[in-house]
Amino acid sequence: MIADGRRRPTIYDVARAAGVSKTTVSHALSGHRPVDAATRARVAQAVSELGYAPSLRAQRLSTGRGQNLALIDTMPASVTGGVSLYGYFIETAMASARSALLRDYAVVLVPAAHGISALSRLDVDGGIVIDPLRDDPVLAQLRRRGLPVVTIGRDYTDGVRGPFVDRGAAGADIILEHLVHQGARRIAYLSGRQPRSLTLATRDYYQQWVAARNQPALVPMAEESDGEEGGRSAVAELLAAVPEVDAIYAPVDALAAGARDAVLAAGLTIPGDVMVATNYNGEQSRMGPVELTCLDLDLGGLAGRAVDLLIDLIEGRDVPERTTAAAPRLIPRVSTERPQPGR
């Protein structure tokens, strides 16, 4: 029944009104089989006049799909929560939801802390994993269920290949060249200890970059689960051991915020003594005593590519293993704003 007490129209009513079979109505609405234009027009008119809406339960029975995608974050809440209010995850999620709805799918959000236990209960057709860990248990769970998977960032698990949105150096190339242009001579890379895609891609690029310039690699390590405090303690130790460091690149914004605090606590100035830069343009980049130089990561584009890849996989289309993401755009702020000679 519908709100005013009238019986809800069925696909049989549409077929009767259009003078065709139920199967023809189904083909006309789904687009899975060809239907001539005149018949499709009659079906559309009958649907409009009757106010017919397809039954989602019936669609599920006929397709075997629930039209739901899981979006899974691997970062601990100490990084994505707190002052950042799940900024990166929610921004990616909103863009994913918009792209999915255009193709008649919905997105289910799965925070890192609930990943494995939640995935065993969720009725989803596939998953998108953001920055997967090497040997990621969430990816393993999805694959055990036989579900299609797409990753944002390459899966570094040995012997595993799957479709992914490739971010290349994930912005490390842009940040490092900017720091050099601003006068940096001893750049450190603040790394998380977890072997996730973002960390591995940016750290590998940094190490190759300094090696090409015959410079030592300075890679202080922080526990991501410690959030800002992890970045703060790692950089405090770095500055005590290598006082000539004049720039710090920390891709994870929570660690970068901790690095900023450590520099200031050491009685140094930003950017005069030490510059600090990060990847994500979130609250932790914009808040605090010094705004941090960061990147516009085009999260909408990243999410859209991942959603399209996953839906194509679910619907049986061929997809490339690697889809290239758009290059990030630098957002320069006070933390690297050194005056240049001749200006």
Secondary structure, 3 states (H helix, E strand, C coil): CCCCCCCCCCHHHHHHHHCCCHHHHHHHHHCCCCCCHHHHHHHHHHHHHHCCCCCHHHHHHHHCCCCEEEEEECCCHHHHCHHHCCHHHHHHHHHHHHHHHCCCCEEEEECHHHHHHHHCCCCCCEEEEECCECCCHHHHHHHHCCCCEEEECCCCCCCCCCCEEECCCCCHHHHHHHHHHCCCCCEEECEECCCEHHHHHHHHHHHHHHHHCCCCCECCEECHHHHHHHHHHHHHHHHHHCCCCCEEECCCHHHHHHHHHHHHHCCCCCCCCCEEEEEECCHHHHCCCCCCEEEECCHHHHHHHHHHHHHHHHCCCCCCCEEECCCCEEECCHHHCCCCCCC
